Amino acid sequence: MKKKVAVVVLVLLFAVGIIIYRNTREASHFMVPTDKFNFAQDFNFAFQLVVDGEYVVVNAIGLLQVVPFAGRVNDLVFVHSLEEAKGFPSNVMVAWPFRLQWTEGAIARLHMRVDEHENLSLEEFGLTYPITITDLVDNWEKVSTLLDSFVRNARAWILSPETDNIDHHRDPTVMSIEAGGIECNIDEERLAMIEKFNYALALRFRFMIAVDGQRILSDSAVRSRIDPNSPDFNPFYVNLVLVTHEVYTDEIPASVISAWPMEWPFTRDIIGRIHDAVNKEANDLTADGEALRDVITLEDFELSYPITSDDLVDNWQKVNALWNALHPSEQEAIRHIDYLRVPTE
């Protein structure tokens, strides 16, 4: 009997040892400076890692998919652009400001908060006016210290400028602009592509675009190339297709952008929040005595319960119509999902 107990104990100790080893191994697999990583994430930097000998560029959420396949990563280097990111060894993760319009909005809000405090000056933090995107790379520690000097609510406000959607409310029949040296007419097909992009962005789809033979997983890379107001606009990209999973992007031509729903736990959360919003009664849709919106049902949009991740792709126009019927405050609550964050010790 004692031998059996001893064997059981040894087996349990062995199993616990394996779990501890795996957890330790995974923890040591990704060891970059915590403060620096969190700063890059806060300012929506793009991240580049080496996976199977190839460079992969992702945003903060994309790291969830890439890090497990990237080998040992123990350093983080900031650069100013994708062009400067090449040539680093595989153990180095490289990051740089990528969503420039968003970043400029965050910096503008940071200036506003500084101006509101009479006893606060940039000079105290070794910075000069104005803070620039270059400062986020060259003087990130100083900017981080400044940002951390604000209370949590002010900090959250600074880091949430409302610049996500491409403005496409324009007359396609009369608009002709110069964008990146290319004259382009905004036709209905391109407006439809922008509408699909804004929909996928709102519901936190992942995006893939081929640039110079490289697959880039980034919504900002897509935005800059399909927005006629962007200097990086490129009419080469003629369509955006929605697929149910990344595996279905392999056969898509380089001129076509692809997008797919996030991993099921995140997508399930988004769908659940949409259901909750639709199920609200009239008395839950008032503020200061005024109705925020009409009471709606899934049937109003030719959808049935429950909405599925396939519906987000196959019936995207119906889901988009439902999305646009919600109040902006409901949309913001639905689309907010926490980013990957390294715990601060």
BALUM-404510 format. One record per residue (C-alpha): residue number from 1; residue in one letter; chain; x, y, z. Coordinates in Angstrom, 1 decimal. Layout:
% BALUM-404510
<NUM; a; A; <X; Y; Z>>
...
END
This chain:
% BALUM-404510
<1; m; A; <0.0; 0.0; 0.0>>
<2; k; A; <2.8; 2.4; 0.9>>
<3; k; A; <4.5; 1.6; -2.4>>
<4; k; A; <1.4; 2.5; -4.3>>
<5; v; A; <1.0; 5.8; -2.4>>
<6; a; A; <4.7; 6.6; -3.1>>
<7; v; A; <4.2; 5.9; -6.8>>
<8; v; A; <1.2; 8.1; -6.9>>
<9; v; A; <3.0; 10.9; -5.1>>
<10; l; A; <6.0; 10.6; -7.5>>
<11; v; A; <3.6; 10.7; -10.5>>
<12; l; A; <1.9; 13.8; -9.1>>
<13; l; A; <5.3; 15.5; -8.4>>
<14; f; A; <6.4; 14.7; -11.9>>
<15; a; A; <3.2; 16.1; -13.4>>
<16; v; A; <3.6; 19.3; -11.3>>
<17; g; A; <7.2; 19.5; -12.4>>
<18; i; A; <6.2; 19.4; -16.1>>
<19; i; A; <3.6; 22.1; -15.6>>
<20; i; A; <6.1; 24.4; -13.7>>
<21; y; A; <8.7; 23.7; -16.4>>
<22; r; A; <6.3; 24.6; -19.2>>
<23; n; A; <5.1; 27.8; -17.5>>
<24; t; A; <8.7; 28.8; -16.8>>
<25; r; A; <9.7; 28.0; -20.3>>
<26; e; A; <6.8; 30.1; -21.8>>
<27; a; A; <7.5; 33.0; -19.4>>
<28; s; A; <11.2; 33.0; -20.4>>
<29; h; A; <10.3; 32.7; -24.1>>
<30; f; A; <9.1; 36.4; -24.2>>
<31; m; A; <11.1; 38.6; -21.9>>
<32; v; A; <11.2; 42.2; -23.1>>
<33; p; A; <11.4; 45.4; -20.9>>
<34; t; A; <7.9; 45.7; -19.3>>
<35; d; A; <7.7; 49.5; -19.2>>
<36; k; A; <8.9; 49.9; -22.8>>
<37; f; A; <6.5; 47.2; -24.1>>
<38; n; A; <3.5; 48.8; -22.4>>
<39; f; A; <4.4; 52.2; -23.7>>
<40; a; A; <4.6; 50.8; -27.3>>
<41; q; A; <1.2; 49.2; -26.8>>
<42; d; A; <-0.3; 52.3; -25.3>>
<43; f; A; <0.7; 54.3; -28.4>>
<44; n; A; <-0.3; 51.7; -30.9>>
<45; f; A; <3.1; 50.9; -32.2>>
<46; a; A; <3.6; 48.2; -34.8>>
<47; f; A; <5.7; 45.2; -33.7>>
<48; q; A; <8.0; 43.1; -35.9>>
<49; l; A; <9.2; 39.7; -34.9>>
<50; v; A; <11.0; 36.9; -36.8>>
<51; v; A; <8.9; 33.8; -37.3>>
<52; d; A; <10.4; 30.8; -39.2>>
<53; g; A; <13.1; 33.1; -40.6>>
<54; e; A; <10.7; 35.7; -41.9>>
<55; y; A; <9.7; 39.1; -40.7>>
<56; v; A; <6.2; 39.4; -39.4>>
<57; v; A; <4.6; 42.8; -38.6>>
<58; v; A; <1.6; 42.9; -36.3>>
<59; n; A; <-0.3; 45.2; -34.0>>
<60; a; A; <-0.6; 44.6; -30.2>>
<61; i; A; <-3.5; 42.2; -30.5>>
<62; g; A; <-1.7; 40.3; -33.3>>
<63; l; A; <1.1; 39.5; -30.8>>
<64; l; A; <-1.3; 37.0; -29.2>>
<65; q; A; <-1.1; 34.9; -32.3>>
<66; v; A; <2.6; 35.5; -33.2>>
<67; v; A; <4.6; 35.4; -30.0>>
<68; p; A; <4.2; 31.6; -29.4>>
<69; f; A; <5.9; 30.9; -32.8>>
<70; a; A; <8.6; 33.6; -32.6>>
<71; g; A; <11.3; 31.8; -30.7>>
<72; r; A; <13.1; 33.5; -27.8>>
<73; v; A; <12.5; 37.2; -27.7>>
<74; n; A; <14.5; 39.1; -25.0>>
<75; d; A; <14.9; 42.6; -26.3>>
<76; l; A; <12.8; 45.5; -27.6>>
<77; v; A; <14.1; 48.2; -29.9>>
<78; f; A; <12.3; 51.3; -31.0>>
<79; v; A; <12.8; 52.6; -34.6>>
<80; h; A; <11.1; 55.3; -36.6>>
<81; s; A; <9.7; 53.3; -39.4>>
<82; l; A; <9.4; 49.9; -41.1>>
<83; e; A; <12.4; 50.8; -43.3>>
<84; e; A; <14.6; 51.0; -40.1>>
<85; a; A; <13.3; 47.7; -38.7>>
<86; k; A; <15.3; 45.4; -40.9>>
<87; g; A; <18.5; 43.6; -40.0>>
<88; f; A; <17.8; 43.0; -36.3>>
<89; p; A; <18.5; 39.5; -34.9>>
<90; s; A; <15.6; 37.1; -34.2>>
<91; n; A; <15.7; 37.6; -30.5>>
<92; v; A; <14.9; 41.3; -30.9>>
<93; m; A; <11.3; 42.6; -31.3>>
<94; v; A; <11.3; 45.9; -33.1>>
<95; a; A; <8.5; 48.5; -32.7>>
<96; w; A; <7.7; 51.9; -34.2>>
<97; p; A; <4.8; 54.4; -34.4>>
<98; f; A; <2.5; 53.1; -37.1>>
<99; r; A; <-1.0; 54.6; -36.8>>
<100; l; A; <0.3; 58.1; -37.4>>
<101; q; A; <-3.1; 59.9; -37.5>>
<102; w; A; <-4.1; 58.2; -34.2>>
<103; t; A; <-0.7; 59.0; -32.7>>
<104; e; A; <-1.0; 62.7; -33.6>>
<105; g; A; <-4.4; 62.8; -32.0>>
<106; a; A; <-3.0; 61.2; -28.8>>
<107; i; A; <-0.1; 63.7; -28.7>>
<108; a; A; <-2.6; 66.6; -29.2>>
<109; r; A; <-4.6; 65.4; -26.2>>
<110; l; A; <-1.4; 65.1; -24.2>>
<111; h; A; <-0.6; 68.7; -24.9>>
<112; m; A; <-4.1; 69.7; -23.9>>
<113; r; A; <-3.8; 68.0; -20.5>>
<114; v; A; <-0.4; 69.6; -19.9>>
<115; d; A; <-1.9; 73.1; -20.8>>
<116; e; A; <-4.7; 72.5; -18.2>>
<117; h; A; <-2.2; 72.2; -15.4>>
<118; e; A; <-0.6; 75.5; -14.4>>
<119; n; A; <2.1; 73.8; -12.3>>
<120; l; A; <3.0; 71.3; -15.0>>
<121; s; A; <5.5; 71.9; -17.8>>
<122; l; A; <7.2; 69.8; -20.4>>
<123; e; A; <10.6; 71.1; -19.3>>
<124; e; A; <10.1; 69.3; -15.9>>
<125; f; A; <10.3; 66.0; -17.9>>
<126; g; A; <13.2; 67.0; -20.1>>
<127; l; A; <10.9; 67.6; -23.1>>
<128; t; A; <10.3; 70.7; -25.3>>
<129; y; A; <7.2; 71.8; -27.1>>
<130; p; A; <5.8; 70.4; -29.2>>
<131; i; A; <6.1; 66.7; -28.4>>
<132; t; A; <6.5; 64.9; -31.8>>
<133; i; A; <6.1; 61.3; -33.0>>
<134; t; A; <9.9; 61.2; -33.1>>
<135; d; A; <9.9; 61.9; -29.3>>
<136; l; A; <7.9; 58.7; -28.8>>
<137; v; A; <10.9; 56.8; -30.1>>
<138; d; A; <13.9; 58.8; -29.1>>
<139; n; A; <12.6; 60.1; -25.7>>
<140; w; A; <10.0; 57.5; -24.9>>
<141; e; A; <11.0; 57.2; -21.2>>
<142; k; A; <10.5; 61.0; -20.7>>
<143; v; A; <7.1; 60.9; -22.5>>
<144; s; A; <6.2; 57.8; -20.4>>
<145; t; A; <7.0; 59.6; -17.2>>
<146; l; A; <4.9; 62.5; -18.3>>
<147; l; A; <2.0; 60.3; -19.2>>
<148; d; A; <2.2; 58.4; -15.9>>
<149; s; A; <2.0; 61.7; -14.0>>
<150; f; A; <-1.7; 61.9; -14.9>>
<151; v; A; <-4.5; 60.2; -13.0>>
<152; r; A; <-6.0; 57.0; -14.6>>
<153; n; A; <-9.0; 58.7; -16.2>>
<154; a; A; <-7.0; 61.5; -17.8>>
<155; r; A; <-4.4; 59.0; -19.1>>
<156; a; A; <-7.2; 56.9; -20.6>>
<157; w; A; <-8.6; 60.0; -22.3>>
<158; i; A; <-5.3; 60.9; -23.8>>
<159; l; A; <-4.9; 57.4; -25.3>>
<160; s; A; <-8.3; 57.2; -26.9>>
<161; p; A; <-8.4; 59.8; -29.7>>
<162; e; A; <-11.5; 59.3; -31.9>>
<163; t; A; <-9.7; 58.8; -35.3>>
<164; d; A; <-10.5; 55.2; -36.1>>
<165; n; A; <-12.8; 55.4; -39.1>>
<166; i; A; <-12.0; 56.7; -42.5>>
<167; d; A; <-14.2; 59.6; -43.4>>
<168; h; A; <-16.1; 58.4; -46.5>>
<169; h; A; <-19.1; 60.7; -46.4>>
<170; r; A; <-18.5; 62.4; -49.7>>
<171; d; A; <-20.0; 62.6; -53.1>>
<172; p; A; <-18.2; 59.9; -55.3>>
<173; t; A; <-19.4; 61.5; -58.5>>
<174; v; A; <-17.6; 64.8; -58.0>>
<175; m; A; <-14.5; 64.0; -56.0>>
<176; s; A; <-11.1; 63.7; -57.7>>
<177; i; A; <-8.0; 64.2; -55.6>>
<178; e; A; <-4.2; 63.9; -55.7>>
<179; a; A; <-3.1; 61.2; -53.3>>
<180; g; A; <0.5; 60.1; -53.1>>
<181; g; A; <1.1; 61.5; -56.6>>
<182; i; A; <-1.7; 59.3; -58.0>>
<183; e; A; <-4.9; 60.9; -59.4>>
<184; c; A; <-7.9; 58.8; -58.4>>
<185; n; A; <-11.6; 59.0; -58.7>>
<186; i; A; <-13.6; 57.8; -55.7>>
<187; d; A; <-16.1; 55.4; -57.2>>
<188; e; A; <-18.8; 53.3; -55.6>>
<189; e; A; <-16.6; 50.2; -55.5>>
<190; r; A; <-13.9; 51.9; -53.4>>
<191; l; A; <-16.5; 53.5; -51.1>>
<192; a; A; <-18.0; 50.0; -50.6>>
<193; m; A; <-14.5; 48.7; -49.7>>
<194; i; A; <-14.1; 51.5; -47.2>>
<195; e; A; <-17.5; 50.7; -45.7>>
<196; k; A; <-16.5; 47.0; -45.3>>
<197; f; A; <-13.1; 48.1; -43.8>>
<198; n; A; <-14.9; 50.3; -41.2>>
<199; y; A; <-17.3; 47.5; -40.4>>
<200; a; A; <-14.4; 45.0; -39.9>>
<201; l; A; <-12.5; 47.5; -37.9>>
<202; a; A; <-15.4; 48.2; -35.6>>
<203; l; A; <-15.9; 44.5; -34.8>>
<204; r; A; <-12.2; 44.0; -34.2>>
<205; f; A; <-11.4; 41.8; -37.2>>
<206; r; A; <-7.8; 41.1; -38.0>>
<207; f; A; <-6.4; 42.4; -41.3>>
<208; m; A; <-3.8; 41.1; -43.8>>
<209; i; A; <-2.3; 43.1; -46.6>>
<210; a; A; <0.5; 42.2; -48.9>>
<211; v; A; <3.1; 45.0; -49.2>>
<212; d; A; <6.3; 44.4; -51.3>>
<213; g; A; <5.8; 40.6; -51.0>>
<214; q; A; <5.4; 40.8; -47.2>>
<215; r; A; <2.3; 39.8; -45.4>>
<216; i; A; <1.5; 42.6; -42.9>>
<217; l; A; <-1.1; 42.0; -40.2>>
<218; s; A; <-2.2; 45.6; -39.4>>
<219; d; A; <-5.4; 47.6; -39.7>>
<220; s; A; <-3.4; 50.8; -40.0>>
<221; a; A; <-1.4; 49.4; -43.0>>
<222; v; A; <-4.7; 48.7; -44.7>>
<223; r; A; <-6.2; 52.0; -43.8>>
<224; s; A; <-3.3; 54.1; -45.2>>
<225; r; A; <-3.5; 52.3; -48.5>>
<226; i; A; <-7.2; 52.4; -49.2>>
<227; d; A; <-8.0; 55.9; -47.8>>
<228; p; A; <-7.7; 58.4; -50.7>>
<229; n; A; <-6.7; 61.1; -48.2>>
<230; s; A; <-3.6; 59.2; -47.1>>
<231; p; A; <-0.2; 59.8; -48.7>>
<232; d; A; <0.2; 56.0; -48.8>>
<233; f; A; <-3.0; 55.5; -50.8>>
<234; n; A; <-2.5; 52.9; -53.5>>
<235; p; A; <-5.2; 52.0; -56.1>>
<236; f; A; <-3.4; 48.6; -56.6>>
<237; y; A; <-5.6; 47.3; -53.8>>
<238; v; A; <-9.0; 46.7; -55.5>>
<239; n; A; <-11.0; 44.7; -53.0>>
<240; l; A; <-11.3; 43.6; -49.4>>
<241; v; A; <-12.7; 40.2; -48.7>>
<242; l; A; <-14.0; 38.8; -45.4>>
<243; v; A; <-13.1; 35.2; -44.5>>
<244; t; A; <-13.9; 33.1; -41.5>>
<245; h; A; <-10.2; 32.3; -40.6>>
<246; e; A; <-6.7; 33.3; -41.5>>
<247; v; A; <-6.0; 29.9; -43.2>>
<248; y; A; <-8.3; 31.0; -46.0>>
<249; t; A; <-6.1; 34.0; -47.0>>
<250; d; A; <-3.3; 31.9; -48.6>>
<251; e; A; <-4.9; 31.9; -52.1>>
<252; i; A; <-6.0; 35.5; -52.1>>
<253; p; A; <-4.3; 37.7; -54.7>>
<254; a; A; <-1.9; 40.4; -53.6>>
<255; s; A; <-4.2; 43.1; -54.8>>
<256; v; A; <-7.0; 41.9; -52.4>>
<257; i; A; <-7.0; 42.7; -48.7>>
<258; s; A; <-8.4; 40.1; -46.3>>
<259; a; A; <-9.9; 40.3; -42.9>>
<260; w; A; <-11.3; 37.8; -40.4>>
<261; p; A; <-12.8; 37.7; -36.9>>
<262; m; A; <-10.5; 37.4; -33.9>>
<263; e; A; <-10.1; 34.3; -31.9>>
<264; w; A; <-13.4; 32.8; -30.6>>
<265; p; A; <-13.2; 34.1; -27.0>>
<266; f; A; <-12.9; 37.7; -28.2>>
<267; t; A; <-15.5; 37.3; -31.0>>
<268; r; A; <-17.9; 35.5; -28.6>>
<269; d; A; <-17.6; 38.5; -26.3>>
<270; i; A; <-18.4; 41.0; -29.1>>
<271; i; A; <-21.4; 38.9; -30.2>>
<272; g; A; <-22.6; 38.6; -26.7>>
<273; r; A; <-22.5; 42.4; -26.2>>
<274; i; A; <-24.4; 42.9; -29.4>>
<275; h; A; <-27.1; 40.5; -28.2>>
<276; d; A; <-27.2; 42.4; -24.9>>
<277; a; A; <-27.7; 45.7; -26.7>>
<278; v; A; <-30.5; 44.3; -28.9>>
<279; n; A; <-32.3; 42.9; -25.9>>
<280; k; A; <-32.5; 46.3; -24.1>>
<281; e; A; <-36.0; 47.5; -23.4>>
<282; a; A; <-37.3; 51.0; -24.1>>
<283; n; A; <-36.7; 52.1; -20.5>>
<284; d; A; <-33.1; 51.1; -20.8>>
<285; l; A; <-32.6; 53.3; -23.8>>
<286; t; A; <-33.2; 56.7; -22.3>>
<287; a; A; <-30.8; 59.4; -21.0>>
<288; d; A; <-32.1; 62.6; -19.5>>
<289; g; A; <-35.6; 61.7; -20.5>>
<290; e; A; <-34.7; 61.3; -24.2>>
<291; a; A; <-34.6; 58.0; -26.2>>
<292; l; A; <-31.1; 57.1; -27.3>>
<293; r; A; <-32.4; 55.0; -30.2>>
<294; d; A; <-35.4; 52.9; -31.2>>
<295; v; A; <-36.0; 49.4; -29.8>>
<296; i; A; <-34.7; 46.9; -32.3>>
<297; t; A; <-34.8; 43.1; -32.9>>
<298; l; A; <-32.5; 40.8; -34.9>>
<299; e; A; <-35.5; 40.1; -37.1>>
<300; d; A; <-35.5; 43.8; -38.2>>
<301; f; A; <-32.2; 43.0; -40.0>>
<302; e; A; <-33.1; 39.6; -41.3>>
<303; l; A; <-30.9; 38.0; -38.7>>
<304; s; A; <-31.7; 35.1; -36.3>>
<305; y; A; <-30.6; 34.3; -32.8>>
<306; p; A; <-27.8; 33.7; -32.1>>
<307; i; A; <-25.6; 35.7; -34.3>>
<308; t; A; <-22.5; 33.5; -35.2>>
<309; s; A; <-19.0; 34.3; -36.2>>
<310; d; A; <-20.0; 33.1; -39.7>>
<311; d; A; <-22.7; 35.7; -39.7>>
<312; l; A; <-20.1; 38.4; -39.2>>
<313; v; A; <-18.6; 37.3; -42.5>>
<314; d; A; <-21.4; 35.8; -44.6>>
<315; n; A; <-24.0; 38.3; -43.5>>
<316; w; A; <-21.8; 41.3; -42.9>>
<317; q; A; <-24.1; 43.8; -44.5>>
<318; k; A; <-27.0; 42.8; -42.3>>
<319; v; A; <-24.8; 42.9; -39.2>>
<320; n; A; <-23.4; 46.2; -40.3>>
<321; a; A; <-26.9; 47.6; -40.6>>
<322; l; A; <-27.6; 46.4; -37.1>>
<323; w; A; <-24.4; 47.9; -35.9>>
<324; n; A; <-25.2; 51.3; -37.4>>
<325; a; A; <-28.6; 51.2; -35.6>>
<326; l; A; <-26.9; 51.1; -32.2>>
<327; h; A; <-26.1; 54.2; -30.2>>
<328; p; A; <-22.4; 55.3; -30.4>>
<329; s; A; <-22.1; 54.7; -26.6>>
<330; e; A; <-23.2; 51.1; -27.2>>
<331; q; A; <-20.8; 50.6; -30.1>>
<332; e; A; <-17.9; 51.9; -28.0>>
<333; a; A; <-18.8; 49.5; -25.2>>
<334; i; A; <-19.1; 46.5; -27.6>>
<335; r; A; <-15.8; 47.1; -29.5>>
<336; h; A; <-13.6; 47.7; -26.4>>
<337; i; A; <-11.4; 44.7; -25.8>>
<338; d; A; <-8.3; 44.7; -23.6>>
<339; y; A; <-5.0; 44.5; -25.4>>
<340; l; A; <-2.2; 42.1; -24.5>>
<341; r; A; <-0.3; 43.6; -21.6>>
<342; v; A; <2.7; 42.5; -19.7>>
<343; p; A; <2.0; 42.7; -16.0>>
<344; t; A; <3.9; 45.4; -14.1>>
<345; e; A; <5.8; 44.0; -11.2>>
END
